Amino acid sequence: MITLPNGCSCSKLSVFPKNWQSKNAKVTTDWYIMYRFYDPKYPKPKQVMVKGINQFKNLSQRQAAMRTSLALLLDKLVSGEANPFSRVQTGVPSATLSKETSIVNALREANAKVSASESTKRDLKYLVIHIERAVKAMNLQDFPVSQVTRKTVKMLLEEISTTSDRFNKNRSNLMILFSELCEAEAIDNNPVRDIKKKKVVKHLRTVLTDDERIKVNEHLRTHYPSFHRFLHIFFHSGARISELLRVRECDLDLPNQRYKVVIQKGRNYKEVWKTIKDVALPYWNEIHQRCSKGDLLFSVGLLPGAVAIKPYQVTKRWYRLVKKKIGIAADFYSLKHLHTTEVVDMLSEAEAAKHNEHTNTAMVVGIYDVKNGARKHSSLKGLKNKFV
């Protein structure tokens, strides 16, 4: 039995099929997680079945998705977030999803079925809430989803989007939901696809100056040592915040200076080993020495523990302890931009892309390398092509 908050407990999480980790496991059958949940408020336990990964038809992808699902479910259980007795069901049952389902109910159903990262799922949840308000304002509550046109979607996007940036973000997320409805054959084609993105001003990324890096380092080392350690690990990791927060003690291979993470991009899951740099190894050793078996490396207070924390808690901590306290303008995620830029300077765009687990250099050149424009400017300044 697994002891949970509020006097609750649950049985061991069982995966079906039992040979799901072997190379002989079949993806032609449904995979699911099963467990019993015990709440002292209720006389009988509740048997829970968790699905949601059977859309993966490749064995290695489905196995990686199952590992991630198990880890996330366990994190939610031990943090008290997953109590099936108190869970409120939203949307409509899958069996009732059809071409006649209303827009909002169809989007709720799509959101429940879609496979995405935690942050994307959160964005989709709020998007559906805003769409519901817009649908009511436009008196489209009973409008069948199959009759939604490009014009209808554009009107909804205009209604809920206050800026061009927000319009483009909402468009991308709505594309995900309508793609799910296409798969369910509730609609024949995706009406979002032909809606063009709005033009936006691409602002330069604010990163820490050399003096600010010294200032931040001394401030955190003196007053917030656990955050100081996390900052150095994140800066050199090449990982997302969410990926680091899922790393457990058993995912470390310190003798070979590497750690294991599951990279989730869209519907795809991939387990990879990422390099621990020499300069960051002391910080990894330090956090590992504090771990008990099976601990998350970064739990409450950015210390080892069993309770999973959310990525926004790290950025919120940066805002409260760094931006507000010592007047720093750069956000926490700019550290990844800064590190990527330095990898490009020292090695190459290709090596920076590999370190960040990008499939090509486009993200490095277009997003993360903040000195890309300056390098081109410097090269152009030195050209000797005189007119005469």
VOPAGU-2260 file (C-alpha; in pm, 1 decimal, decimal comma):
REM VOPAGU-2260
SITE   aa  ch    i         X         Y         Z
SITE  MET   A    0       0,0       0,0       0,0
SITE  ILE   A    1     107,8     355,8     -72,5
SITE  THR   A    2      35,0     610,0     201,7
SITE  LEU   A    3    -118,7     933,6      70,1
SITE  PRO   A    4    -221,2    1271,1     220,4
SITE  ASN   A    5    -543,8    1320,4     422,5
SITE  GLY   A    6    -542,3     963,2     553,6
SITE  CYS   A    7    -585,8     817,9     205,7
SITE  SER   A    8    -393,4     530,9      52,0
SITE  CYS   A    9    -380,3     330,9    -268,0
SITE  SER   A   10    -265,9      -7,5    -388,6
SITE  LYS   A   11      40,5     -59,8    -603,9
SITE  LEU   A   12      -5,6      80,4    -954,7
SITE  SER   A   13     -47,1    -217,4   -1189,9
SITE  VAL   A   14      12,3    -190,2   -1563,1
SITE  PHE   A   15    -164,5    -403,8   -1820,0
SITE  PRO   A   16     -32,8    -585,5   -2015,7
SITE  LYS   A   17     208,8    -718,1   -1754,7
SITE  ASN   A   18     489,2    -753,8   -2010,5
SITE  TRP   A   19     459,3    -389,6   -2120,7
SITE  GLN   A   20     832,4    -328,6   -2066,2
SITE  SER   A   21     944,7    -618,6   -2284,8
SITE  LYS   A   22    1020,4    -605,2   -2656,5
SITE  ASN   A   23     740,1    -859,4   -2709,9
SITE  ALA   A   24     464,3    -633,6   -2573,1
SITE  LYS   A   25     184,5    -579,7   -2825,1
SITE  VAL   A   26      56,8    -233,9   -2917,4
SITE  THR   A   27    -252,6    -385,8   -3077,9
SITE  THR   A   28    -415,4    -423,5   -2734,2
SITE  ASP   A   29    -523,4    -148,6   -2494,3
SITE  TRP   A   30    -270,2     -52,5   -2227,3
SITE  TYR   A   31    -385,9      92,5   -1897,0
SITE  ILE   A   32    -294,9     151,1   -1532,5
SITE  MET   A   33    -513,4       1,3   -1259,8
SITE  TYR   A   34    -517,8      66,1    -884,0
SITE  ARG   A   35    -752,1      82,4    -584,0
SITE  PHE   A   36    -793,8     411,5    -396,6
SITE  TYR   A   37    -889,0     417,9     -27,5
SITE  ASP   A   38   -1040,4     728,8     133,9
SITE  PRO   A   39   -1135,8     717,1     506,6
SITE  LYS   A   40   -1448,3     921,5     425,8
SITE  TYR   A   41   -1590,0     631,3     225,0
SITE  PRO   A   42   -1650,8     270,9     339,3
SITE  LYS   A   43   -1535,1     102,0      18,3
SITE  PRO   A   44   -1231,4     161,2    -203,8
SITE  LYS   A   45   -1262,7     279,5    -561,1
SITE  GLN   A   46   -1103,8      89,1    -846,8
SITE  VAL   A   47    -946,0     328,6   -1095,2
SITE  MET   A   48    -843,7     263,3   -1454,2
SITE  VAL   A   49    -619,6     516,0   -1632,3
SITE  LYS   A   50    -585,0     510,6   -2010,6
SITE  GLY   A   51    -472,2     778,9   -2254,0
SITE  ILE   A   52    -163,0     640,8   -2427,5
SITE  ASN   A   53    -314,1     395,8   -2675,7
SITE  GLN   A   54    -283,4     645,2   -2960,4
SITE  PHE   A   55      89,1     559,6   -2970,4
SITE  LYS   A   56     133,6     276,9   -3222,3
SITE  ASN   A   57     511,7     254,4   -3190,1
SITE  LEU   A   58     625,6      23,1   -2905,9
SITE  SER   A   59     913,1     238,3   -2776,3
SITE  GLN   A   60     695,6     551,2   -2781,1
SITE  ARG   A   61     412,3     376,8   -2595,9
SITE  GLN   A   62     654,5     237,6   -2336,3
SITE  ALA   A   63     802,9     584,7   -2280,9
SITE  ALA   A   64     452,0     731,3   -2254,6
SITE  MET   A   65     357,8     466,3   -1998,0
SITE  ARG   A   66     666,8     544,4   -1787,1
SITE  THR   A   67     578,8     913,6   -1794,3
SITE  SER   A   68     213,1     842,0   -1711,4
SITE  LEU   A   69     314,8     626,7   -1414,7
SITE  ALA   A   70     550,7     895,5   -1282,4
SITE  LEU   A   71     296,1    1175,7   -1325,5
SITE  LEU   A   72      14,4     970,0   -1170,4
SITE  LEU   A   73     228,6     878,1    -870,2
SITE  ASP   A   74     329,9    1243,1    -827,4
SITE  LYS   A   75     -36,0    1350,0    -831,5
SITE  LEU   A   76    -134,6    1079,1    -585,9
SITE  VAL   A   77     136,4    1158,2    -329,9
SITE  SER   A   78      65,3    1532,4    -358,7
SITE  GLY   A   79    -306,3    1477,6    -293,9
SITE  GLU   A   80    -414,3    1603,2    -636,7
SITE  ALA   A   81    -559,2    1273,3    -760,5
SITE  ASN   A   82    -855,6    1166,9    -547,5
SITE  PRO   A   83   -1110,3     983,5    -765,9
SITE  PHE   A   84   -1380,8    1028,0    -500,7
SITE  SER   A   85   -1369,1    1407,6    -526,7
SITE  ARG   A   86   -1293,9    1433,5    -899,0
SITE  VAL   A   87   -1547,5    1634,3   -1097,6
SITE  GLN   A   88   -1615,8    1500,1   -1444,2
SITE  THR   A   89   -1639,5    1763,2   -1715,6
SITE  GLY   A   90   -1751,7    1748,0   -2072,7
SITE  VAL   A   91   -1958,2    1469,0   -2225,8
SITE  PRO   A   92   -1893,6    1096,3   -2246,6
SITE  SER   A   93   -1688,5     984,5   -2544,7
SITE  ALA   A   94   -1977,6     778,3   -2674,3
SITE  THR   A   95   -2191,3    1091,8   -2724,7
SITE  LEU   A   96   -1930,0    1285,1   -2925,2
SITE  SER   A   97   -2072,4    1326,7   -3273,6
SITE  LYS   A   98   -2118,2    1580,2   -3549,3
SITE  GLU   A   99   -2417,4    1718,2   -3355,7
SITE  THR   A  100   -2224,7    1780,8   -3031,9
SITE  SER   A  101   -2214,1    2148,5   -2937,5
SITE  ILE   A  102   -1890,2    2344,2   -2984,1
SITE  VAL   A  103   -1805,0    2374,2   -2614,8
SITE  ASN   A  104   -1884,5    2011,1   -2527,3
SITE  ALA   A  105   -1683,1    1892,0   -2826,1
SITE  LEU   A  106   -1382,6    2103,8   -2724,8
SITE  ARG   A  107   -1407,5    1977,4   -2366,3
SITE  GLU   A  108   -1406,2    1621,2   -2493,6
SITE  ALA   A  109   -1110,3    1691,3   -2721,5
SITE  ASN   A  110    -921,0    1850,4   -2431,9
SITE  ALA   A  111    -983,8    1542,7   -2215,8
SITE  LYS   A  112    -843,4    1311,5   -2483,8
SITE  VAL   A  113    -549,2    1511,6   -2615,3
SITE  SER   A  114    -196,3    1404,0   -2525,4
SITE  ALA   A  115      22,7    1704,5   -2444,0
SITE  SER   A  116     267,3    1844,5   -2189,9
SITE  GLU   A  117     137,2    1967,0   -1855,9
SITE  SER   A  118     179,3    2333,7   -1950,9
SITE  THR   A  119      -1,5    2283,5   -2283,2
SITE  LYS   A  120    -284,8    2098,6   -2107,2
SITE  ARG   A  121    -318,2    2392,7   -1869,5
SITE  ASP   A  122    -329,3    2637,7   -2162,1
SITE  LEU   A  123    -592,8    2424,6   -2336,1
SITE  LYS   A  124    -804,7    2414,9   -2021,5
SITE  TYR   A  125    -813,2    2795,3   -1996,8
SITE  LEU   A  126    -869,8    2827,8   -2371,2
SITE  VAL   A  127   -1187,2    2617,2   -2347,7
SITE  ILE   A  128   -1310,0    2836,4   -2060,2
SITE  HIS   A  129   -1259,9    3151,4   -2270,2
SITE  ILE   A  130   -1418,8    2988,1   -2576,5
SITE  GLU   A  131   -1723,9    2897,4   -2366,6
SITE  ARG   A  132   -1767,2    3262,7   -2265,0
SITE  ALA   A  133   -1729,6    3375,9   -2626,2
SITE  VAL   A  134   -1980,5    3114,2   -2745,5
SITE  LYS   A  135   -2235,5    3243,5   -2493,4
SITE  ALA   A  136   -2169,4    3604,5   -2594,5
SITE  MET   A  137   -2225,3    3511,9   -2960,4
SITE  ASN   A  138   -2531,8    3296,0   -2877,6
SITE  LEU   A  139   -2378,0    2981,0   -3027,2
SITE  GLN   A  140   -2435,1    2744,8   -2731,2
SITE  ASP   A  141   -2627,4    2486,9   -2936,4
SITE  PHE   A  142   -2429,2    2528,1   -3257,9
SITE  PRO   A  143   -2313,2    2181,2   -3380,3
SITE  VAL   A  144   -1936,8    2143,1   -3402,1
SITE  SER   A  145   -1965,0    1993,8   -3752,8
SITE  GLN   A  146   -2104,6    2325,5   -3880,0
SITE  VAL   A  147   -1816,0    2533,1   -3745,3
SITE  THR   A  148   -1648,4    2719,1   -4030,9
SITE  ARG   A  149   -1325,4    2914,0   -4066,7
SITE  LYS   A  150   -1529,3    3233,0   -4020,8
SITE  THR   A  151   -1683,1    3103,5   -3695,0
SITE  VAL   A  152   -1343,5    3013,7   -3552,0
SITE  LYS   A  153   -1194,2    3348,1   -3653,3
SITE  MET   A  154   -1480,0    3532,2   -3480,5
SITE  LEU   A  155   -1420,0    3329,7   -3163,4
SITE  LEU   A  156   -1045,3    3399,4   -3176,1
SITE  GLU   A  157   -1105,1    3772,3   -3221,0
SITE  GLU   A  158   -1346,5    3767,1   -2927,4
SITE  ILE   A  159   -1102,9    3605,3   -2681,5
SITE  SER   A  160    -770,6    3752,9   -2800,3
SITE  THR   A  161    -658,7    4094,7   -2677,7
SITE  THR   A  162    -327,4    4107,8   -2868,1
SITE  SER   A  163    -179,4    3961,9   -3186,5
SITE  ASP   A  164      54,3    3744,9   -2976,9
SITE  ARG   A  165    -241,3    3606,4   -2783,1
SITE  PHE   A  166    -435,5    3551,5   -3108,3
SITE  ASN   A  167    -151,2    3340,1   -3248,1
SITE  LYS   A  168    -115,3    3143,4   -2923,5
SITE  ASN   A  169    -489,9    3074,6   -2906,9
SITE  ARG   A  170    -489,0    2976,0   -3274,7
SITE  SER   A  171    -211,3    2720,0   -3216,2
SITE  ASN   A  172    -390,0    2567,9   -2917,0
SITE  LEU   A  173    -726,1    2560,9   -3092,9
SITE  MET   A  174    -555,6    2381,1   -3382,5
SITE  ILE   A  175    -462,4    2101,7   -3137,5
SITE  LEU   A  176    -821,4    2060,7   -3016,6
SITE  PHE   A  177    -977,0    2063,1   -3363,1
SITE  SER   A  178    -716,5    1812,0   -3483,3
SITE  GLU   A  179    -836,7    1582,2   -3205,2
SITE  LEU   A  180   -1196,5    1632,1   -3323,8
SITE  CYS   A  181   -1088,7    1540,9   -3677,3
SITE  GLU   A  182    -942,3    1216,7   -3542,0
SITE  ALA   A  183   -1273,6    1146,0   -3365,0
SITE  GLU   A  184   -1455,5    1218,7   -3694,3
SITE  ALA   A  185   -1674,2    1480,9   -3528,0
SITE  ILE   A  186   -1562,8    1721,7   -3803,8
SITE  ASP   A  187   -1446,4    1654,1   -4158,3
SITE  ASN   A  188   -1157,4    1902,1   -4168,6
SITE  ASN   A  189    -977,5    2142,6   -3939,2
SITE  PRO   A  190   -1121,0    2496,2   -3983,0
SITE  VAL   A  191    -829,7    2651,2   -3791,7
SITE  ARG   A  192    -567,6    2542,3   -4044,3
SITE  ASP   A  193    -651,9    2810,9   -4302,1
SITE  ILE   A  194    -655,9    3098,4   -4052,6
SITE  LYS   A  195    -336,1    3297,7   -4092,5
SITE  LYS   A  196    -123,2    3404,0   -3798,7
SITE  LYS   A  197    -114,2    3774,6   -3721,9
SITE  LYS   A  198     204,6    3970,5   -3768,9
SITE  VAL   A  199     379,4    4056,1   -3443,3
SITE  VAL   A  200     690,4    4247,9   -3342,6
SITE  LYS   A  201     961,5    4002,7   -3239,4
SITE  HIS   A  202    1122,2    4159,1   -2933,0
SITE  LEU   A  203    1486,7    4108,2   -2840,2
SITE  ARG   A  204    1535,1    3868,8   -2549,5
SITE  THR   A  205    1652,7    4029,8   -2224,8
SITE  VAL   A  206    1934,9    3826,8   -2068,8
SITE  LEU   A  207    2160,4    3877,5   -1767,9
SITE  THR   A  208    2468,6    4093,9   -1811,1
SITE  ASP   A  209    2801,3    3972,6   -1669,8
SITE  ASP   A  210    2760,4    4203,2   -1368,1
SITE  GLU   A  211    2404,2    4081,6   -1310,3
SITE  ARG   A  212    2519,4    3719,5   -1323,3
SITE  ILE   A  213    2766,6    3788,6   -1041,2
SITE  LYS   A  214    2499,7    3978,7    -846,8
SITE  VAL   A  215    2239,4    3700,8    -881,5
SITE  ASN   A  216    2490,8    3427,8    -798,1
SITE  GLU   A  217    2606,4    3598,0    -475,7
SITE  HIS   A  218    2249,3    3686,0    -372,2
SITE  LEU   A  219    2119,3    3330,4    -411,7
SITE  ARG   A  220    2429,4    3163,6    -266,8
SITE  THR   A  221    2403,5    3379,6      47,2
SITE  HIS   A  222    2027,2    3378,6     103,8
SITE  TYR   A  223    1871,9    3089,5     -92,2
SITE  PRO   A  224    2124,6    2804,3    -133,4
SITE  SER   A  225    1875,6    2547,3    -268,8
SITE  PHE   A  226    1767,1    2789,6    -543,1
SITE  HIS   A  227    2133,4    2872,6    -611,4
SITE  ARG   A  228    2204,7    2501,8    -667,0
SITE  PHE   A  229    1899,5    2458,1    -892,3
SITE  LEU   A  230    1998,2    2762,9   -1098,5
SITE  HIS   A  231    2342,7    2618,1   -1174,9
SITE  ILE   A  232    2201,7    2274,2   -1256,3
SITE  PHE   A  233    1934,8    2421,7   -1486,3
SITE  PHE   A  234    2177,4    2661,5   -1656,2
SITE  HIS   A  235    2411,4    2379,0   -1761,2
SITE  SER   A  236    2148,5    2107,4   -1817,0
SITE  GLY   A  237    2007,4    2184,0   -2161,7
SITE  ALA   A  238    1669,3    2073,3   -2020,9
SITE  ARG   A  239    1332,9    2235,8   -1968,6
SITE  ILE   A  240    1228,5    2325,4   -1614,4
SITE  SER   A  241     947,1    2067,6   -1632,3
SITE  GLU   A  242    1193,3    1795,0   -1736,2
SITE  LEU   A  243    1428,9    1864,5   -1444,4
SITE  LEU   A  244    1140,0    1859,2   -1198,1
SITE  ARG   A  245    1059,8    1501,2   -1307,2
SITE  VAL   A  246    1414,9    1368,2   -1252,1
SITE  ARG   A  247    1439,3    1113,2    -970,7
SITE  GLU   A  248    1733,2     972,7    -777,1
SITE  CYS   A  249    1717,7     654,8    -987,0
SITE  ASP   A  250    1759,0     859,5   -1308,7
SITE  LEU   A  251    2112,3     969,5   -1216,4
SITE  ASP   A  252    2427,1     802,1   -1346,8
SITE  LEU   A  253    2688,8    1022,4   -1184,0
SITE  PRO   A  254    2993,7     799,4   -1256,4
SITE  ASN   A  255    2922,4     851,9   -1627,4
SITE  GLN   A  256    2809,9    1213,1   -1576,6
SITE  ARG   A  257    2462,4    1179,1   -1721,4
SITE  TYR   A  258    2096,9    1183,4   -1618,8
SITE  LYS   A  259    1784,1    1039,4   -1780,0
SITE  VAL   A  260    1476,2    1239,6   -1878,4
SITE  VAL   A  261    1165,0    1181,1   -2086,1
SITE  ILE   A  262    1138,3    1440,0   -2362,2
SITE  GLN   A  263     775,6    1510,1   -2447,9
SITE  LYS   A  264     704,9    1706,3   -2765,1
SITE  GLY   A  265     346,5    1696,4   -2882,4
SITE  ARG   A  266     234,8    1333,2   -2900,4
SITE  ASN   A  267     588,2    1196,8   -2892,8
SITE  TYR   A  268     773,3    1071,4   -2585,0
SITE  LYS   A  269    1141,2     987,5   -2588,7
SITE  GLU   A  270    1375,3     875,3   -2310,6
SITE  VAL   A  271    1721,9    1028,6   -2343,1
SITE  TRP   A  272    2044,6    1049,3   -2146,0
SITE  LYS   A  273    2164,5    1407,5   -2107,2
SITE  THR   A  274    2519,1    1511,1   -2024,0
SITE  ILE   A  275    2625,7    1651,6   -1687,5
SITE  LYS   A  276    2905,1    1902,0   -1751,2
SITE  ASP   A  277    3219,4    1899,5   -1535,9
SITE  VAL   A  278    3141,7    2249,1   -1410,4
SITE  ALA   A  279    2794,1    2139,5   -1291,1
SITE  LEU   A  280    2891,2    1800,8   -1142,4
SITE  PRO   A  281    2951,1    1932,4    -786,0
SITE  TYR   A  282    2591,6    2061,3    -773,0
SITE  TRP   A  283    2452,2    1727,0    -893,1
SITE  ASN   A  284    2664,2    1542,7    -633,7
SITE  GLU   A  285    2539,8    1777,0    -364,2
SITE  ILE   A  286    2169,6    1721,4    -440,8
SITE  HIS   A  287    2223,5    1345,4    -482,4
SITE  GLN   A  288    2374,9    1317,8    -134,3
SITE  ARG   A  289    2051,1    1458,4       9,8
SITE  CYS   A  290    1828,6    1206,2    -174,1
SITE  SER   A  291    1654,9     899,6     -40,5
SITE  LYS   A  292    1579,6     611,5    -275,1
SITE  GLY   A  293    1316,7     703,6    -535,3
SITE  ASP   A  294    1306,6    1072,9    -440,4
SITE  LEU   A  295    1242,8    1348,3    -688,2
SITE  LEU   A  296    1558,0    1562,3    -694,4
SITE  PHE   A  297    1360,5    1885,5    -675,5
SITE  SER   A  298    1052,6    1874,9    -455,9
SITE  VAL   A  299     919,9    2134,6    -209,5
SITE  GLY   A  300    1180,3    2406,0    -148,7
SITE  LEU   A  301    1380,8    2267,0    -444,9
SITE  LEU   A  302    1503,5    1992,0    -212,8
SITE  PRO   A  303    1467,0    1613,1    -261,5
SITE  GLY   A  304    1129,5    1466,3    -170,7
SITE  ALA   A  305     823,2    1273,1    -283,8
SITE  VAL   A  306     594,6    1563,5    -375,4
SITE  ALA   A  307     611,7    1697,7    -731,6
SITE  ILE   A  308     610,9    2073,1    -781,2
SITE  LYS   A  309     498,8    2271,5   -1086,2
SITE  PRO   A  310     731,9    2458,3   -1325,7
SITE  TYR   A  311     553,5    2787,3   -1255,6
SITE  GLN   A  312     667,7    2762,7    -893,1
SITE  VAL   A  313    1028,1    2802,9   -1010,5
SITE  THR   A  314     954,6    3108,1   -1227,8
SITE  LYS   A  315     740,1    3255,9    -951,1
SITE  ARG   A  316    1026,7    3204,5    -705,3
SITE  TRP   A  317    1263,1    3384,9    -946,1
SITE  TYR   A  318    1018,6    3675,7    -975,1
SITE  ARG   A  319     979,5    3706,2    -598,2
SITE  LEU   A  320    1338,3    3643,9    -483,6
SITE  VAL   A  321    1539,3    3786,1    -773,7
SITE  LYS   A  322    1344,5    4023,6    -998,0
SITE  LYS   A  323    1166,7    4203,0    -712,3
SITE  LYS   A  324    1441,6    4184,5    -448,7
SITE  ILE   A  325    1747,5    4287,1    -648,6
SITE  GLY   A  326    1591,1    4453,2    -953,3
SITE  ILE   A  327    1670,4    4205,0   -1231,3
SITE  ALA   A  328    1472,7    4240,8   -1557,5
SITE  ALA   A  329    1558,9    3905,5   -1720,3
SITE  ASP   A  330    1327,0    3611,4   -1650,8
SITE  PHE   A  331    1443,6    3270,1   -1531,0
SITE  TYR   A  332    1406,6    3093,6   -1865,7
SITE  SER   A  333    1643,4    3346,9   -2024,0
SITE  LEU   A  334    1920,5    3143,1   -1857,0
SITE  LYS   A  335    1862,4    2874,5   -2120,6
SITE  HIS   A  336    1897,4    3135,5   -2395,9
SITE  LEU   A  337    2217,6    3261,5   -2235,7
SITE  HIS   A  338    2370,2    2915,0   -2204,4
SITE  THR   A  339    2271,0    2816,6   -2559,3
SITE  THR   A  340    2436,4    3133,0   -2691,8
SITE  GLU   A  341    2759,0    3048,3   -2508,3
SITE  VAL   A  342    2755,6    2690,4   -2643,1
SITE  VAL   A  343    2723,4    2832,9   -2996,2
SITE  ASP   A  344    3017,0    3068,0   -2924,7
SITE  MET   A  345    3235,6    2787,0   -2788,7
SITE  LEU   A  346    3126,2    2497,9   -3013,8
SITE  SER   A  347    2862,1    2537,6   -3286,1
SITE  GLU   A  348    2490,7    2578,2   -3354,8
SITE  ALA   A  349    2468,5    2204,1   -3420,3
SITE  GLU   A  350    2619,7    2115,1   -3080,8
SITE  ALA   A  351    2389,7    2363,3   -2905,4
SITE  ALA   A  352    2089,7    2201,9   -3076,9
SITE  LYS   A  353    2202,5    1854,0   -2966,4
SITE  HIS   A  354    2248,7    1970,0   -2607,0
SITE  ASN   A  355    1893,8    2112,4   -2602,1
SITE  GLU   A  356    1751,4    1800,8   -2776,1
SITE  HIS   A  357    1638,2    1998,6   -3081,7
SITE  THR   A  358    1608,4    1803,2   -3405,6
SITE  ASN   A  359    1775,4    2083,1   -3605,4
SITE  THR   A  360    1937,5    2424,4   -3555,4
SITE  ALA   A  361    1626,3    2630,3   -3639,4
SITE  MET   A  362    1524,1    2680,6   -3273,9
SITE  VAL   A  363    1880,6    2771,2   -3176,6
SITE  VAL   A  364    1919,2    3026,7   -3457,2
SITE  GLY   A  365    1569,2    3173,6   -3437,8
SITE  ILE   A  366    1494,7    3162,4   -3065,0
SITE  TYR   A  367    1775,1    3074,2   -2824,3
SITE  ASP   A  368    2093,5    3227,0   -2969,0
SITE  VAL   A  369    2064,1    3589,4   -2852,4
SITE  LYS   A  370    2393,9    3686,9   -3020,5
SITE  ASN   A  371    2300,1    3553,8   -3364,5
SITE  GLY   A  372    2219,7    3899,7   -3500,4
SITE  ALA   A  373    2529,1    4054,2   -3340,5
SITE  ARG   A  374    2755,5    3793,4   -3502,0
SITE  LYS   A  375    2611,9    3866,7   -3845,2
SITE  HIS   A  376    2646,3    4239,9   -3780,9
SITE  SER   A  377    3011,1    4195,2   -3679,9
SITE  SER   A  378    3082,8    3987,6   -3991,4
SITE  LEU   A  379    2925,1    4246,1   -4220,8
SITE  LYS   A  380    3121,9    4530,3   -4060,4
SITE  GLY   A  381    3448,6    4363,2   -4158,0
SITE  LEU   A  382    3369,5    4311,5   -4528,8
SITE  LYS   A  383    3624,2    4477,3   -4762,9
SITE  ASN   A  384    3411,5    4505,4   -5079,1
SITE  LYS   A  385    3495,0    4868,0   -5174,8
SITE  PHE   A  386    3300,4    5052,9   -5444,7
SITE  VAL   A  387    3626,0    5164,6   -5612,4
